[in-house]
Amino acid sequence: MTANGNDDAPISDREIALLLASLSGFSLLVLAVSGGSDSMALMHLVSRWRGTLEEGQRPEVLVATVDHGLRPESRHEAEVVGQVSAQLGFGHVILTWDGKKPVSGVQAAAREERYRLLMGLLAERSRLQMRHRAEGEGARAALVTAHTQDDQAETLLMRLARGSGIQGLSGIMPMTERDDGIWLVRPLLEVPKARLKATLEADGQTWIEDPSNDDVRFERVRLREAREMLASLGLTSRALGRSARRLQRVQALVAEAAGQWIEANANFNEGAYATVKLAAFSDAGEVAVRGLQAILSRMGGDASDPELSQIETLVDSLADTAAANAEMASTTLGGCIIEVARQRGANEPVVRIFREAGSYGLPIRYLHAGESEIWDRRFRLTASPDLSDPIYVAALGADGWAQLKRERPDLADFGLPARAAATLPALWLEARLVAVPYLGALDVNLSGEGRLTEAAFLGVEVSGGKPRVAT
């Protein structure tokens, strides 16, 4: 977004409403502000935009700064942000990255920790806001970041260097929603960094320069150093941003087709395990790759998502197996066990996908009254508001499943594979098994009724529509 083609003109009041339109409808906005020019400009723009709204339409705004503890000045810089946010009438929170820092991969580790801290804050504040809102009024919460047109261009170039597919080359998405209903919104993706600096200068505002932005050990810095040369070749930030937007349209079409592929060929057995018709891989292409990627991402729970090249290799193997009507040895990928088998009572072979129990571990959680939790990125569990003591939630495990079958021999006829049962969430009272919500359809006494108001599989959606985890 430029004014008359001028990439260094301050952003006018007239532009702000259009620029920040994506923030409308949210009741809580957490602004990620480091003190740099981009995020400081975001904070001032949001203040100007919010001032134009009617009293009842103004969202609550909280400014959050992450102190990574990587430089001696970082705490003071975070406090400076707090002073400016107070002048604008915004609350401010400093989040601290404690613990030992990695020797290598510092920027990637810092980014991961930053988002973990910010999302934890936003989830907590969102729950608090929900409690204070009138019954029946939903609270929509968003983390707002100051990614710019220049960031988009750098991301595209970095992913191009890694041989990314359509999904990666679509760059940073303007809006993404997480499983917990929290949104990530990036309203400045079409704005050049120079315009944000010009906006601050026109208002007499200052910002903090991070010396790491000049450290050529980091890939993004090296790309910035090469910006003039790249621009001479036509690879300007504006041109690269335009390519990203066009690829996002293609990405949306592929995601829609992959969603239809999943609907036609996959069964998720309410989250216990997935099956996919082996014949669906006969014409292995981008749609099958994206479909399987989404399935593995969900069924793999908290495990790290696999690389695209690994998924492509697996799809090729499944296509060869389907073409030859042959056997395929089971394999593991992305926290999943993948095998080709014939279902009981079925003629056609299927690909069975189980959550892998051992390699990455399964989460242990305590749920208090009224709390909702995404368990292993597969199930949403919500505790009853009338709960007197916290619920202990952990995987059923092989021993728990064996114990249940001894007590209930009829479970042998339920058709649930043991490796799937072992990875289901279960409620425990100390060492005593209390409930397995998945089995509630078989026996209401196992449902967790009275302790849970919700126990549901999250389902699978393909990135490009509503990504599962925002980046």
C-alpha positions as CSV (number, residue, x, y, z in Angstrom):
1,M,0.0,0.0,0.0
2,T,1.6,3.2,-1.2
3,A,0.5,6.8,-1.6
4,N,0.7,7.8,-5.3
5,G,3.5,5.2,-5.8
6,N,5.6,6.8,-3.1
7,D,7.2,4.1,-1.0
8,D,8.4,6.5,1.7
9,A,5.4,8.7,2.3
10,P,3.9,8.8,5.8
11,I,0.6,6.8,6.3
12,S,-2.3,9.2,6.2
13,D,-5.4,9.1,8.5
14,R,-7.5,8.3,5.4
15,E,-5.4,5.1,4.8
16,I,-5.6,3.8,8.3
17,A,-9.2,2.6,8.3
18,L,-8.5,0.4,5.2
19,L,-5.1,-0.7,6.4
20,L,-6.4,-1.9,9.8
21,A,-9.8,-3.2,8.6
22,S,-8.7,-6.7,9.5
23,L,-8.6,-5.8,13.2
24,S,-12.4,-5.0,13.2
25,G,-14.5,-7.4,15.1
26,F,-11.9,-8.5,17.6
27,S,-12.5,-7.8,21.3
28,L,-8.9,-8.3,22.4
29,L,-5.8,-7.3,20.5
30,V,-2.3,-8.1,21.8
31,L,0.3,-6.0,19.9
32,A,3.8,-7.6,19.6
33,V,6.0,-4.6,20.0
34,S,9.8,-4.9,20.2
35,G,10.7,-1.2,20.1
36,G,11.8,-1.3,16.5
37,S,10.4,1.0,13.8
38,D,7.9,-1.5,12.4
39,S,6.3,-2.5,15.7
40,M,6.4,1.0,17.1
41,A,4.6,2.3,14.0
42,L,2.0,-0.4,14.4
43,M,1.3,0.6,18.0
44,H,0.8,4.3,17.0
45,L,-1.3,3.4,14.0
46,V,-3.6,1.2,16.1
47,S,-3.9,4.0,18.6
48,R,-5.0,6.4,15.8
49,W,-7.4,3.8,14.4
50,R,-8.9,3.0,17.7
51,G,-9.5,6.7,18.4
52,T,-11.8,6.8,15.3
53,L,-14.1,4.1,16.6
54,E,-17.3,4.4,18.7
55,E,-16.8,3.7,22.4
56,G,-18.6,0.3,22.2
57,Q,-16.6,-0.8,19.2
58,R,-13.1,-0.3,20.6
59,P,-11.2,-3.5,21.4
60,E,-9.1,-3.9,24.5
61,V,-5.5,-3.4,23.5
62,L,-2.5,-4.8,25.3
63,V,1.1,-4.3,24.2
64,A,3.5,-7.1,24.8
65,T,7.3,-7.0,24.6
66,V,9.5,-10.1,24.7
67,D,12.8,-9.6,26.5
68,H,14.9,-12.4,25.0
69,G,17.8,-11.6,27.4
70,L,20.3,-11.8,24.5
71,R,21.7,-8.3,25.0
72,P,22.3,-6.2,28.2
73,E,20.1,-3.4,26.9
74,S,17.0,-5.5,26.1
75,R,15.3,-4.9,29.5
76,H,15.7,-1.2,29.3
77,E,14.4,-1.3,25.7
78,A,11.3,-3.2,26.8
79,E,10.6,-0.7,29.5
80,V,10.9,2.2,27.0
81,V,8.1,0.4,25.0
82,G,6.1,0.3,28.2
83,Q,6.5,4.1,28.7
84,V,5.3,4.8,25.2
85,S,2.4,2.4,25.4
86,A,1.3,4.1,28.6
87,Q,1.2,7.4,26.9
88,L,-1.1,5.9,24.3
89,G,-3.4,4.5,27.0
90,F,-2.4,0.9,26.4
91,G,-1.5,-1.7,29.0
92,H,2.0,-3.2,28.7
93,V,3.5,-6.6,29.6
94,I,7.1,-7.7,29.5
95,L,7.6,-11.4,28.8
96,T,11.0,-12.9,29.6
97,W,12.8,-15.7,27.9
98,D,14.4,-17.5,30.8
99,G,16.8,-20.3,30.8
100,K,19.8,-21.3,28.7
101,K,20.1,-19.9,25.2
102,P,21.3,-22.0,22.3
103,V,24.8,-21.5,20.8
104,S,23.5,-21.8,17.2
105,G,20.2,-21.2,15.6
106,V,19.6,-18.3,18.0
107,Q,17.1,-16.3,15.8
108,A,15.0,-19.4,15.1
109,A,14.9,-20.4,18.8
110,A,14.1,-16.8,19.8
111,R,11.3,-16.7,17.4
112,E,9.8,-19.9,18.6
113,E,10.1,-18.8,22.3
114,R,8.6,-15.4,21.4
115,Y,5.5,-16.9,19.9
116,R,5.1,-19.4,22.7
117,L,5.2,-16.6,25.3
118,L,2.9,-14.3,23.3
119,M,0.4,-17.0,22.6
120,G,0.4,-18.1,26.2
121,L,-0.3,-14.5,27.3
122,L,-3.1,-14.1,24.7
123,A,-4.8,-17.3,25.7
124,E,-4.7,-16.3,29.4
125,R,-6.1,-12.8,28.7
126,S,-8.7,-14.2,26.4
127,R,-10.0,-16.5,29.1
128,L,-10.1,-13.7,31.6
129,Q,-12.0,-11.5,29.1
130,M,-14.5,-14.3,28.4
131,R,-15.3,-14.6,32.1
132,H,-16.1,-10.9,32.3
133,R,-18.2,-10.7,29.2
134,A,-21.9,-11.2,29.2
135,E,-23.1,-14.8,28.8
136,G,-23.5,-15.7,25.1
137,E,-21.0,-13.0,23.9
138,G,-18.0,-14.6,22.3
139,A,-14.5,-13.1,22.7
140,R,-12.4,-13.0,19.6
141,A,-8.7,-12.5,20.3
142,A,-5.8,-11.7,18.0
143,L,-2.0,-11.4,18.2
144,V,-1.1,-8.5,15.9
145,T,2.4,-8.3,14.4
146,A,4.2,-5.7,12.3
147,H,5.5,-7.8,9.4
148,T,6.0,-5.6,6.4
149,Q,6.3,-5.8,2.7
150,D,10.0,-6.1,3.1
151,D,9.6,-9.0,5.5
152,Q,7.4,-10.7,3.0
153,A,10.0,-10.3,0.3
154,E,12.7,-11.7,2.5
155,T,10.6,-14.7,3.5
156,L,9.9,-15.5,-0.1
157,L,13.5,-15.3,-1.1
158,M,14.6,-17.5,1.9
159,R,12.0,-20.1,1.1
160,L,12.9,-20.0,-2.6
161,A,16.5,-20.8,-1.6
162,R,15.2,-23.8,0.3
163,G,13.2,-25.2,-2.7
164,S,9.8,-24.6,-1.0
165,G,6.6,-25.6,-2.7
166,I,3.5,-23.4,-3.3
167,Q,2.6,-23.3,0.4
168,G,6.0,-21.9,1.4
169,L,6.3,-19.5,-1.6
170,S,2.9,-18.0,-0.7
171,G,4.9,-16.3,2.1
172,I,3.4,-14.9,5.2
173,M,-0.4,-15.0,5.4
174,P,-2.3,-11.8,6.3
175,M,-4.5,-13.7,8.8
176,T,-4.4,-17.2,10.2
177,E,-6.5,-18.9,12.9
178,R,-5.2,-21.4,15.4
179,D,-7.0,-24.4,16.8
180,D,-7.7,-22.5,20.0
181,G,-9.6,-19.8,18.1
182,I,-6.8,-17.2,18.5
183,W,-5.9,-15.3,15.3
184,L,-2.6,-14.0,14.1
185,V,-3.1,-10.8,12.1
186,R,-0.5,-9.0,10.1
187,P,-2.1,-5.8,8.7
188,L,1.1,-4.2,7.4
189,L,2.2,-6.9,4.9
190,E,1.7,-4.5,1.9
191,V,3.4,-1.6,3.6
192,P,7.1,-0.9,2.9
193,K,9.3,-0.4,6.0
194,A,10.3,3.0,4.7
195,R,6.7,4.2,5.0
196,L,6.5,3.1,8.7
197,K,9.7,5.0,9.5
198,A,8.4,8.1,7.6
199,T,5.1,7.8,9.7
200,L,7.0,7.8,12.9
201,E,9.3,10.7,11.9
202,A,6.3,12.8,10.8
203,D,4.7,12.3,14.2
204,G,8.0,13.1,16.0
205,Q,8.3,9.6,17.3
206,T,11.4,7.5,17.9
207,W,12.3,3.8,17.8
208,I,15.1,1.5,18.9
209,E,17.6,0.0,16.5
210,D,18.5,-3.6,17.2
211,P,22.2,-4.2,16.4
212,S,21.4,-7.7,15.4
213,N,19.7,-6.3,12.3
214,D,23.2,-5.5,11.0
215,D,24.8,-8.9,11.9
216,V,25.6,-10.6,8.6
217,R,25.7,-14.0,10.3
218,F,21.9,-14.0,9.9
219,E,20.3,-14.9,6.6
220,R,17.7,-12.1,6.7
221,V,20.5,-9.5,7.2
222,R,22.5,-10.8,4.2
223,L,19.4,-10.5,2.1
224,R,18.9,-6.9,3.2
225,E,22.5,-6.2,2.3
226,A,21.8,-7.5,-1.2
227,R,18.5,-5.6,-1.6
228,E,19.9,-2.9,-4.0
229,M,21.4,-5.5,-6.3
230,L,18.2,-7.6,-6.2
231,A,16.1,-4.5,-7.0
232,S,18.3,-3.8,-10.0
233,L,17.2,-7.2,-11.3
234,G,13.6,-6.3,-10.8
235,L,13.3,-8.3,-7.5
236,T,11.9,-5.5,-5.5
237,S,10.0,-6.0,-2.3
238,R,6.8,-4.8,-4.1
239,A,7.3,-7.3,-6.9
240,L,8.0,-10.2,-4.6
241,G,5.0,-9.2,-2.4
242,R,2.8,-9.3,-5.5
243,S,4.1,-12.7,-6.4
244,A,3.3,-13.9,-2.8
245,R,-0.3,-12.6,-3.1
246,R,-0.8,-14.4,-6.4
247,L,0.6,-17.6,-5.1
248,Q,-1.7,-17.3,-2.1
249,R,-4.6,-17.5,-4.5
250,V,-3.2,-20.7,-6.0
251,Q,-2.5,-22.0,-2.6
252,A,-6.2,-21.5,-1.6
253,L,-7.3,-23.5,-4.7
254,V,-4.9,-26.4,-3.9
255,A,-6.0,-26.4,-0.3
256,E,-9.6,-26.6,-1.4
257,A,-8.9,-29.5,-3.7
258,A,-6.9,-31.3,-1.0
259,G,-9.8,-30.8,1.4
260,Q,-12.1,-32.5,-1.1
261,W,-9.5,-35.3,-1.5
262,I,-9.5,-35.9,2.3
263,E,-13.3,-35.8,2.5
264,A,-13.6,-38.4,-0.3
265,N,-10.8,-40.8,0.8
266,A,-10.1,-40.4,4.6
267,N,-11.8,-41.6,7.8
268,F,-10.6,-40.2,11.1
269,N,-12.4,-42.5,13.5
270,E,-13.2,-39.6,15.7
271,G,-9.5,-38.9,16.2
272,A,-8.3,-42.3,17.3
273,Y,-6.5,-43.1,14.1
274,A,-6.9,-42.2,10.4
275,T,-7.4,-44.4,7.3
276,V,-6.9,-43.3,3.7
277,K,-7.8,-45.4,0.7
278,L,-4.6,-46.6,-0.8
279,A,-6.0,-46.1,-4.3
280,A,-6.2,-42.4,-3.6
281,F,-2.4,-42.2,-4.1
282,S,-2.5,-43.8,-7.5
283,D,-2.3,-40.4,-9.2
284,A,0.2,-38.9,-6.7
285,G,0.3,-35.2,-7.2
286,E,0.2,-32.0,-5.3
287,V,-3.3,-32.6,-4.0
288,A,-2.3,-35.9,-2.5
289,V,0.8,-34.4,-1.0
290,R,-1.1,-31.6,0.6
291,G,-3.8,-33.8,1.8
292,L,-1.4,-36.3,3.5
293,Q,0.6,-33.3,4.9
294,A,-2.6,-32.1,6.7
295,I,-3.5,-35.5,8.0
296,L,0.0,-36.2,9.4
297,S,0.1,-32.7,10.9
298,R,-3.1,-33.4,12.8
299,M,-2.6,-37.1,13.7
300,G,1.1,-36.4,14.7
301,G,-0.1,-34.3,17.6
302,D,2.6,-32.3,19.4
303,A,5.4,-33.8,17.3
304,S,7.2,-31.6,14.8
305,D,5.7,-31.5,11.4
306,P,7.7,-33.4,8.7
307,E,9.5,-31.7,5.9
308,L,7.8,-31.4,2.5
309,S,10.4,-33.6,0.8
310,Q,9.7,-36.4,3.3
311,I,6.0,-36.3,2.6
312,E,6.7,-36.3,-1.2
313,T,8.8,-39.4,-0.8
314,L,6.1,-41.1,1.3
315,V,3.4,-40.3,-1.3
316,D,5.7,-41.7,-4.1
317,S,6.1,-44.9,-2.1
318,L,2.3,-45.2,-1.5
319,A,1.7,-44.5,-5.2
320,D,4.1,-47.3,-6.2
321,T,2.5,-49.7,-3.7
322,A,-1.0,-48.9,-5.0
323,A,0.1,-49.4,-8.6
324,A,1.8,-52.7,-7.9
325,N,-0.9,-53.9,-5.4
326,A,2.1,-54.8,-3.2
327,E,3.0,-54.7,0.4
328,M,4.7,-51.8,2.1
329,A,6.7,-51.9,5.3
330,S,5.3,-49.7,8.1
331,T,7.2,-46.4,8.6
332,T,7.2,-43.5,11.0
333,L,7.0,-39.8,10.1
334,G,6.0,-36.6,11.9
335,G,5.0,-38.4,15.1
336,C,2.9,-41.0,13.1
337,I,3.1,-44.7,12.3
338,I,2.0,-45.3,8.7
339,E,1.2,-48.8,7.5
340,V,-0.7,-50.3,4.6
341,A,-3.3,-52.9,5.7
342,R,-6.7,-54.4,4.8
343,Q,-9.4,-53.3,7.2
344,R,-11.6,-56.1,8.7
345,G,-14.5,-56.7,6.3
346,A,-13.0,-54.6,3.5
347,N,-11.6,-55.7,0.2
348,E,-9.5,-52.6,-0.7
349,P,-6.3,-51.9,1.2
350,V,-6.0,-48.7,3.2
351,V,-3.2,-46.6,4.6
352,R,-3.6,-46.6,8.4
353,I,-2.1,-43.6,10.3
354,F,-1.6,-43.8,14.1
355,R,-0.2,-41.4,16.6
356,E,3.2,-42.6,17.6
357,A,3.2,-43.0,21.4
358,G,6.9,-43.4,22.3
359,S,9.2,-41.0,20.4
360,Y,7.7,-37.7,21.3
361,G,5.7,-38.5,24.4
362,L,2.1,-37.5,25.0
363,P,1.0,-34.5,27.1
364,I,0.0,-34.5,30.7
365,R,-2.4,-31.7,31.8
366,Y,-4.5,-30.5,34.7
367,L,-7.8,-29.0,33.8
368,H,-9.5,-26.7,36.3
369,A,-13.2,-25.8,36.4
370,G,-14.4,-24.3,33.1
371,E,-11.0,-24.5,31.4
372,S,-10.5,-25.6,27.8
373,E,-7.4,-27.3,26.6
374,I,-6.1,-28.5,23.2
375,W,-4.6,-31.9,24.1
376,D,-1.8,-33.1,21.8
377,R,-3.1,-30.8,19.1
378,R,-5.7,-33.5,18.4
379,F,-8.6,-33.1,20.9
380,R,-10.3,-30.2,22.6
381,L,-11.2,-31.0,26.2
382,T,-13.3,-28.6,28.3
383,A,-13.8,-29.1,32.0
384,S,-17.2,-28.7,33.6
385,P,-17.6,-25.3,35.3
386,D,-18.9,-27.2,38.4
387,L,-15.7,-29.2,38.9
388,S,-14.5,-29.1,42.4
389,D,-11.0,-30.5,41.9
390,P,-8.7,-30.3,38.8
391,I,-8.9,-33.2,36.2
392,Y,-5.7,-35.0,35.5
393,V,-5.5,-35.8,31.8
394,A,-2.9,-38.2,30.3
395,A,-2.8,-40.8,27.6
396,L,-4.6,-44.1,28.2
397,G,-1.4,-46.0,27.5
398,A,-1.0,-49.7,26.7
399,D,-1.4,-50.7,30.4
400,G,-4.6,-48.6,30.7
401,W,-6.1,-50.2,27.6
402,A,-5.1,-53.7,28.8
403,Q,-6.8,-53.0,32.2
404,L,-9.9,-51.8,30.5
405,K,-10.2,-54.9,28.3
406,R,-9.8,-57.1,31.3
407,E,-12.7,-55.3,33.0
408,R,-14.7,-55.0,29.8
409,P,-14.1,-58.1,27.5
410,D,-16.7,-56.7,25.1
411,L,-14.2,-54.0,24.1
412,A,-12.5,-56.7,21.9
413,D,-15.5,-56.3,19.6
414,F,-15.3,-52.5,19.5
415,G,-12.7,-52.7,16.7
416,L,-10.3,-50.2,18.2
417,P,-6.6,-51.1,17.5
418,A,-4.5,-51.2,20.6
419,R,-1.9,-48.8,19.3
420,A,-4.7,-46.2,18.7
421,A,-6.3,-46.8,22.1
422,A,-3.0,-46.2,23.9
423,T,-2.7,-42.6,22.6
424,L,-6.3,-41.5,23.5
425,P,-6.7,-38.9,26.3
426,A,-8.0,-40.4,29.6
427,L,-9.0,-39.0,32.9
428,W,-7.2,-40.2,36.0
429,L,-7.6,-39.8,39.7
430,E,-4.0,-40.4,41.0
431,A,-3.3,-43.9,39.5
432,R,-6.9,-44.9,39.0
433,L,-8.5,-44.7,35.5
434,V,-11.7,-42.7,35.7
435,A,-12.8,-42.2,32.1
436,V,-11.9,-42.4,28.4
437,P,-14.1,-39.9,26.7
438,Y,-13.6,-41.6,23.3
439,L,-15.4,-44.7,24.6
440,G,-18.3,-42.7,25.9
441,A,-20.5,-43.9,23.0
442,L,-20.0,-47.5,24.2
443,D,-20.5,-46.8,27.8
444,V,-21.7,-43.5,29.3
445,N,-19.7,-44.3,32.5
446,L,-16.5,-43.9,30.5
447,S,-17.5,-40.6,28.9
448,G,-16.3,-38.3,31.7
449,E,-19.8,-36.9,32.1
450,G,-19.9,-34.5,35.0
451,R,-16.2,-33.8,34.6
452,L,-16.1,-32.7,31.0
453,T,-18.5,-30.7,28.9
454,E,-16.6,-31.3,25.7
455,A,-14.2,-33.9,24.4
456,A,-13.9,-33.6,20.6
457,F,-11.5,-34.3,17.8
458,L,-10.4,-31.1,16.1
459,G,-10.7,-32.5,12.6
460,V,-8.4,-31.7,9.7
461,E,-8.2,-28.6,7.6
462,V,-5.6,-28.0,4.9
463,S,-3.3,-25.0,5.2
464,G,-4.4,-22.3,2.9
465,G,-7.8,-22.3,4.3
466,K,-7.4,-22.2,8.1
467,P,-3.9,-23.3,9.1
468,R,-3.6,-25.4,12.2
469,V,-0.6,-23.6,13.7
470,A,0.3,-20.2,12.7
471,T,3.9,-19.2,11.9
